[in-house]
């Protein structure tokens, strides 16, 4: 079986890691920053040197195309994102882009003609670190978000996406609108510990978790910390503590796929000698099944209602509902066949994180391929993968893409 040029792939990863590189060995390459522009330019130059075309749409999405024999057929797509978190790692997103580039280069080296075109994509602002929400440009391309909405998203300095695209020269003329896609694959580091812990080479991602976000307001009564007896208090913080343990319990009740998190909390009046009158907090649930998310939400309302026993009222507001994604069985089967033929171990998995391919799966057959990352660490300068993991993931991507691209 043909295989990628693993040293070349590792070299491109190392070169890209220098753009926005940090002293601790990570990278800061925020969306539409100067570092992002330099990385984009390098990616485009590599593509053009290899004889591929590169076009940019109005959201800055880059589409690198290797022509097949049948331009009338819909192409096969692969790719991910170049942008990073602040003080992030060297492989999140960019590994999927550069492995996709390596797939195209390998097909050139072997002089393999495909029936269908293959398109490598770099999606703009996947991370959402500079401009919220995440997966912004793929959301526009897939018709889930409007370009007007996207252009007006602003960073902490007040610079909008539209302004930043123009500033770095990546506000293209091509409309950010989906075209027909035969199959789409995204190769990514797992960002979790399962594959490494179980010594498995490849994760075949069958689904992505749905997410529900809530804002809870707990209303007690402010009182003097020294003169108010314990039995007379309506303490919003102790009620919050009970709620926090209930949320954790909800997560445990929906193992192994359930996730329950309180990431933010604000206390009022936030004084050391005042019984707190108010707590506003976030609650986030994740699960790959809608029925489970419904049950988790019901349990949250029950836990909130129970706080009246403490003299505290709780208002629960759902602010975000992202439905679970089931990836395409045919796409998964191609990757399973590739892993089997290459002699790699593989495991069916669910992604706990959001990815651009979650949006793409709404309009085209799509799935994801995971490789291990050390200790599951990601969004951190310590993020790391082994060259052998990189090679195996790229080989599975190569044969998944090639199989789809040879279908007439």
C-alpha positions as CSV (number, residue, x, y, z in Angstrom):
1,X,0.0,0.0,0.0
2,X,1.1,3.5,-0.7
3,X,2.1,5.7,2.3
4,X,2.7,9.3,3.0
5,X,6.2,10.8,3.3
6,X,6.2,10.9,7.1
7,X,9.5,12.9,7.5
8,X,8.1,15.5,5.1
9,X,4.9,15.8,7.0
10,X,6.8,16.2,10.3
11,X,9.0,18.8,8.7
12,X,6.1,20.9,7.6
13,X,4.6,20.7,11.1
14,X,7.8,21.9,12.6
15,X,8.1,24.7,10.2
16,X,4.6,25.9,10.8
17,X,5.1,25.7,14.5
18,X,7.7,28.5,14.2
19,X,4.9,30.9,13.1
20,X,3.6,32.3,16.4
21,X,5.9,30.0,18.4
22,X,6.1,30.7,22.1
23,X,9.2,30.4,24.4
24,X,7.6,27.4,26.1
25,X,7.3,25.5,22.8
26,X,3.7,26.2,22.0
27,X,2.1,28.6,19.6
28,X,-0.1,31.7,19.6
29,X,-1.7,32.1,16.1
30,X,-5.0,33.8,16.7
31,X,-7.5,34.0,13.8
32,X,-6.8,36.8,11.3
33,X,-3.7,38.0,13.1
34,X,-0.4,38.7,11.5
35,X,0.8,35.2,12.5
36,X,-2.3,33.7,10.9
37,X,-1.6,35.6,7.7
38,X,2.0,34.4,7.6
39,X,0.9,30.8,8.1
40,X,-1.8,31.1,5.4
41,X,0.8,32.6,3.0
42,X,3.1,29.7,3.7
43,X,0.3,27.1,3.2
44,X,-0.7,28.8,-0.1
45,X,3.0,28.9,-1.3
46,X,3.4,25.1,-0.6
47,X,0.2,24.4,-2.5
48,X,1.1,26.5,-5.5
49,X,4.6,25.0,-5.6
50,X,3.0,21.5,-5.8
51,X,0.8,22.6,-8.8
52,X,-2.5,23.0,-6.9
53,X,-4.8,25.9,-7.2
54,X,-5.9,28.0,-4.2
55,X,-8.9,30.2,-3.9
56,X,-10.2,32.2,-0.9
57,X,-13.8,33.0,-0.2
58,X,-15.4,36.0,1.5
59,X,-14.9,34.5,5.0
60,X,-11.2,33.8,4.4
61,X,-11.7,30.1,4.0
62,X,-8.9,28.7,1.8
63,X,-9.7,26.0,-0.8
64,X,-6.7,24.2,-2.3
65,X,-7.7,21.9,-5.1
66,X,-5.9,19.0,-6.8
67,X,-7.7,18.3,-10.0
68,X,-9.1,14.9,-10.9
69,X,-10.2,13.4,-14.2
70,X,-13.9,14.3,-13.8
71,X,-14.4,18.0,-12.8
72,X,-18.1,17.4,-13.3
73,X,-18.2,15.2,-10.2
74,X,-18.4,16.7,-6.7
75,X,-15.0,16.7,-5.0
76,X,-13.7,15.0,-1.8
77,X,-12.8,17.4,0.9
78,X,-10.4,17.3,3.8
79,X,-8.8,19.9,6.1
80,X,-9.1,21.7,9.4
81,X,-7.8,25.0,10.7
82,X,-4.6,27.0,11.0
83,X,-5.6,29.3,13.9
84,X,-4.8,28.4,17.5
85,X,-5.7,29.2,21.1
86,X,-3.5,31.8,22.9
87,X,-0.5,29.8,24.3
88,X,-1.9,26.8,22.5
89,X,-0.3,23.7,21.0
90,X,1.4,22.9,17.7
91,X,-1.0,20.2,16.4
92,X,-4.6,21.3,17.2
93,X,-6.1,22.0,13.8
94,X,-2.9,22.5,11.9
95,X,-2.1,18.8,11.9
96,X,-5.3,18.1,9.9
97,X,-4.4,20.8,7.4
98,X,-0.8,19.7,6.8
99,X,-1.7,16.0,6.8
100,X,-4.2,16.9,4.1
101,X,-1.5,18.7,2.1
102,X,0.8,15.7,2.6
103,X,-2.0,13.5,1.1
104,X,-2.1,15.7,-2.0
105,X,1.7,15.7,-2.3
106,X,1.8,11.9,-2.0
107,X,-0.7,11.5,-4.8
108,X,1.5,13.7,-6.9
109,X,4.6,11.8,-6.0
110,X,2.9,8.5,-7.0
111,X,1.4,10.1,-10.1
112,X,-2.0,8.9,-9.1
113,X,-5.0,10.3,-11.0
114,X,-8.2,10.4,-9.1
115,X,-11.7,10.5,-10.6
116,X,-12.8,13.4,-8.4
117,X,-11.0,16.6,-7.4
118,X,-9.7,16.7,-3.9
119,X,-10.1,19.9,-2.0
120,X,-8.0,20.8,1.1
121,X,-9.6,23.5,3.2
122,X,-8.4,25.8,5.9
123,X,-11.4,27.1,7.8
124,X,-11.2,30.6,9.4
125,X,-11.7,31.1,13.1
126,X,-12.3,27.6,14.2
127,X,-11.1,28.2,17.7
128,X,-13.2,31.2,18.6
129,X,-10.4,32.5,20.8
130,X,-10.3,35.9,19.2
131,X,-13.7,36.1,17.6
132,X,-16.7,34.3,19.2
133,X,-18.4,32.0,18.4
134,X,-16.1,29.2,17.4
135,X,-16.4,27.5,14.0
136,X,-17.5,30.8,12.6
137,X,-16.5,30.6,8.9
138,X,-17.5,27.0,8.4
139,X,-20.8,27.9,10.0
140,X,-21.3,30.6,7.4
141,X,-20.2,28.3,4.5
142,X,-22.6,25.6,5.7
143,X,-25.5,28.1,5.9
144,X,-25.9,27.9,9.7
145,X,-24.7,31.5,10.3
146,X,-25.1,34.6,8.2
147,X,-22.1,36.4,6.8
148,X,-23.5,39.7,8.2
149,X,-23.5,38.2,11.7
150,X,-19.9,36.9,11.2
151,X,-18.5,40.1,9.8
152,X,-19.7,42.1,12.9
153,X,-18.1,39.8,15.5
154,X,-15.5,41.9,17.3
155,X,-12.4,41.0,19.4
156,X,-11.5,42.7,22.7
157,X,-10.0,45.6,20.9
158,X,-13.2,46.2,18.9
159,X,-11.8,45.0,15.6
160,X,-14.4,43.1,13.6
161,X,-14.0,40.0,11.6
162,X,-14.7,41.9,8.4
163,X,-12.0,44.5,9.2
164,X,-9.5,41.8,10.2
165,X,-10.1,39.8,7.0
166,X,-9.4,43.0,4.9
167,X,-6.4,43.9,7.0
168,X,-4.5,40.6,6.3
169,X,-5.6,40.4,2.7
170,X,-7.8,37.3,3.0
171,X,-11.3,38.8,2.4
172,X,-11.8,36.9,-0.9
173,X,-14.3,37.6,-3.7
174,X,-15.7,34.1,-3.8
175,X,-19.0,33.8,-1.9
176,X,-18.8,31.8,1.3
177,X,-21.4,29.3,0.3
178,X,-21.3,25.5,0.2
179,X,-20.7,23.6,-3.0
180,X,-21.5,19.9,-3.5
181,X,-19.1,17.6,-1.6
182,X,-18.9,13.9,-2.2
183,X,-17.3,13.1,1.2
184,X,-15.5,15.1,3.8
185,X,-12.8,13.9,6.3
186,X,-11.1,15.9,9.1
187,X,-8.0,14.4,10.7
188,X,-7.4,15.8,14.3
189,X,-5.6,15.0,17.5
190,X,-8.0,13.5,20.0
191,X,-7.5,16.2,22.6
192,X,-8.3,13.6,25.2
193,X,-6.5,10.6,26.9
194,X,-8.5,7.6,25.6
195,X,-6.4,6.5,22.6
196,X,-3.1,6.8,24.4
197,X,-4.4,5.1,27.6
198,X,-5.7,2.2,25.6
199,X,-2.7,2.1,23.2
200,X,-4.9,2.4,20.1
201,X,-3.6,4.0,16.9
202,X,-6.7,5.5,15.4
203,X,-10.1,6.9,16.6
204,X,-13.0,6.6,14.2
205,X,-15.3,9.4,15.2
206,X,-18.9,8.3,14.8
207,X,-20.5,11.2,16.5
208,X,-19.9,14.6,18.1
209,X,-21.6,15.6,21.4
210,X,-24.5,17.9,21.5
211,X,-24.1,20.9,23.9
212,X,-26.5,22.8,26.0
213,X,-25.5,26.0,27.9
214,X,-27.4,27.5,30.7
215,X,-27.2,30.7,32.9
216,X,-28.5,30.2,36.4
217,X,-29.3,33.1,38.8
218,X,-29.6,32.2,42.4
219,X,-31.3,34.8,44.6
220,X,-30.8,34.8,48.4
221,X,-30.6,37.7,50.8
222,X,-27.6,39.8,51.8
223,X,-27.0,39.9,55.6
224,X,-24.3,40.7,58.1
225,X,-21.9,37.9,58.5
226,X,-21.4,38.5,62.2
227,X,-24.9,39.2,63.4
228,X,-27.1,36.8,61.3
229,X,-27.6,33.4,62.9
230,X,-26.9,30.4,60.7
231,X,-30.6,29.3,60.8
232,X,-31.7,32.7,59.5
233,X,-29.6,32.9,56.5
234,X,-30.6,32.7,52.8
235,X,-27.1,32.2,51.6
236,X,-26.8,32.1,47.8
237,X,-23.2,30.6,47.9
238,X,-24.1,27.6,50.0
239,X,-27.0,27.0,47.7
240,X,-24.6,27.3,44.8
241,X,-22.4,24.7,46.4
242,X,-25.3,22.3,46.6
243,X,-26.1,23.0,43.0
244,X,-22.5,22.5,41.9
245,X,-22.5,19.0,43.5
246,X,-25.8,18.2,41.8
247,X,-24.5,19.2,38.4
248,X,-21.4,17.0,39.0
249,X,-23.8,14.1,39.9
250,X,-25.8,14.6,36.7
251,X,-22.6,14.2,34.7
252,X,-21.7,10.9,36.6
253,X,-25.3,9.6,36.1
254,X,-24.8,9.9,32.3
255,X,-21.4,8.2,32.0
256,X,-19.5,7.3,29.9
257,X,-20.4,10.0,27.4
258,X,-22.0,12.6,29.6
259,X,-20.2,15.8,30.6
260,X,-21.4,18.4,33.1
261,X,-19.5,21.6,33.9
262,X,-19.8,24.8,35.8
263,X,-17.1,27.1,34.4
264,X,-18.1,30.5,35.6
265,X,-19.6,32.0,38.7
266,X,-20.0,35.5,40.1
267,X,-20.9,36.3,43.7
268,X,-22.8,39.4,44.9
269,X,-21.9,41.5,46.8
270,X,-18.6,39.6,47.0
271,X,-17.6,40.9,50.4
272,X,-15.9,38.8,53.1
273,X,-18.3,39.9,55.8
274,X,-21.6,39.8,54.0
275,X,-23.8,36.7,53.5
276,X,-24.0,36.5,49.7
277,X,-27.3,37.5,48.2
278,X,-26.8,36.4,44.6
279,X,-24.8,34.0,42.5
280,X,-24.9,33.9,38.7
281,X,-23.2,30.8,37.1
282,X,-22.9,28.9,33.9
283,X,-23.8,25.2,33.5
284,X,-22.9,23.2,30.4
285,X,-24.0,19.7,29.5
286,X,-22.6,17.6,26.6
287,X,-23.8,14.2,25.4
288,X,-24.1,12.5,21.9
289,X,-27.8,11.7,22.5
290,X,-30.6,14.2,22.5
291,X,-32.6,12.1,24.9
292,X,-29.8,12.2,27.5
293,X,-29.4,16.0,27.1
294,X,-33.2,16.3,27.8
295,X,-32.8,14.1,30.9
296,X,-29.8,16.2,32.1
297,X,-31.7,19.4,31.6
298,X,-34.7,18.1,33.5
299,X,-32.4,17.1,36.4
300,X,-30.9,20.5,36.4
301,X,-34.4,22.1,36.8
302,X,-35.1,19.7,39.6
303,X,-31.9,20.5,41.4
304,X,-32.6,24.3,41.0
305,X,-36.1,23.9,42.4
306,X,-34.8,22.1,45.5
307,X,-32.8,25.2,46.5
308,X,-36.1,26.8,47.8
309,X,-35.5,24.6,50.9
310,X,-32.6,26.9,51.6
311,X,-34.7,30.0,51.0
312,X,-33.0,30.6,47.7
313,X,-34.8,30.9,44.4
314,X,-33.1,29.8,41.1
315,X,-33.8,30.9,37.6
316,X,-32.6,28.6,34.8
317,X,-32.1,30.1,31.3
318,X,-31.0,27.9,28.4
319,X,-28.8,30.2,26.2
320,X,-27.4,27.7,23.6
321,X,-28.5,24.4,22.2
322,X,-26.2,22.6,19.8
323,X,-27.6,19.3,18.6
324,X,-25.6,16.1,18.6
325,X,-24.0,15.1,15.3
326,X,-24.0,11.6,13.8
327,X,-21.2,11.2,11.2
328,X,-21.7,9.2,8.0
329,X,-21.4,5.5,8.1
330,X,-19.9,5.1,4.6
331,X,-17.2,7.6,5.4
332,X,-16.5,5.7,8.6
333,X,-16.4,2.4,6.7
334,X,-13.7,3.7,4.3
335,X,-11.5,4.7,7.3
336,X,-12.1,1.4,9.1
337,X,-11.1,-0.5,5.9
338,X,-8.0,1.7,5.6
339,X,-6.9,1.1,9.2
340,X,-7.5,-2.6,8.8
341,X,-5.4,-2.8,5.6
342,X,-2.6,-0.8,7.2
343,X,-2.6,-3.0,10.3
344,X,-3.5,-0.2,12.7
345,X,-5.7,-0.7,15.7
346,X,-8.9,1.5,15.7
347,X,-11.7,2.4,18.1
348,X,-15.1,3.9,17.5
349,X,-15.3,7.2,19.4
350,X,-17.4,10.2,20.2
351,X,-15.9,13.7,20.0
352,X,-16.4,15.8,23.1
353,X,-15.2,19.0,21.3
354,X,-16.8,20.9,18.5
355,X,-15.1,20.8,15.0
356,X,-15.7,22.5,11.6
357,X,-16.8,19.1,10.2
358,X,-19.8,19.1,12.6
359,X,-21.2,21.9,10.4
360,X,-20.1,20.3,7.2
361,X,-21.9,17.0,8.2
362,X,-25.2,18.9,7.8
363,X,-24.7,19.3,4.1
364,X,-22.4,16.4,3.0
365,X,-21.3,12.9,4.1
366,X,-18.5,13.5,6.6
367,X,-16.6,11.9,9.5
368,X,-13.4,12.5,11.5
369,X,-10.2,10.6,12.3
370,X,-8.4,11.0,15.6
371,X,-4.9,10.2,16.6
372,X,-3.6,10.1,20.2
373,X,-2.0,13.1,21.9
374,X,0.2,12.8,25.0
375,X,-1.8,12.7,28.2
376,X,-4.8,14.1,26.4
377,X,-3.3,17.6,26.7
378,X,-4.6,20.2,24.2
379,X,-5.2,24.0,24.2
380,X,-1.9,24.1,26.0
381,X,1.8,24.7,25.1
382,X,2.5,21.2,26.4
383,X,0.3,19.6,23.7
384,X,2.3,16.9,21.9
385,X,2.1,14.0,19.5
386,X,4.6,11.3,18.4
387,X,5.9,11.2,14.8
388,X,4.5,7.6,14.5
389,X,1.1,8.8,15.5
390,X,1.3,11.6,12.9
391,X,2.3,9.1,10.2
392,X,-0.5,6.6,11.0
393,X,-3.2,9.2,11.0
394,X,-2.1,10.6,7.7
395,X,-2.0,7.2,6.1
396,X,-5.6,6.5,7.2
397,X,-6.6,9.9,5.8
398,X,-4.7,9.1,2.6
399,X,-6.6,5.9,1.9
400,X,-9.9,7.2,3.1
401,X,-9.7,10.2,0.8
402,X,-8.3,8.2,-2.1
403,X,-11.1,5.6,-1.9
404,X,-13.7,8.3,-2.0
405,X,-12.0,10.2,-4.8
406,X,-11.9,7.1,-7.0
407,X,-15.6,6.6,-6.9
408,X,-17.4,7.6,-10.0
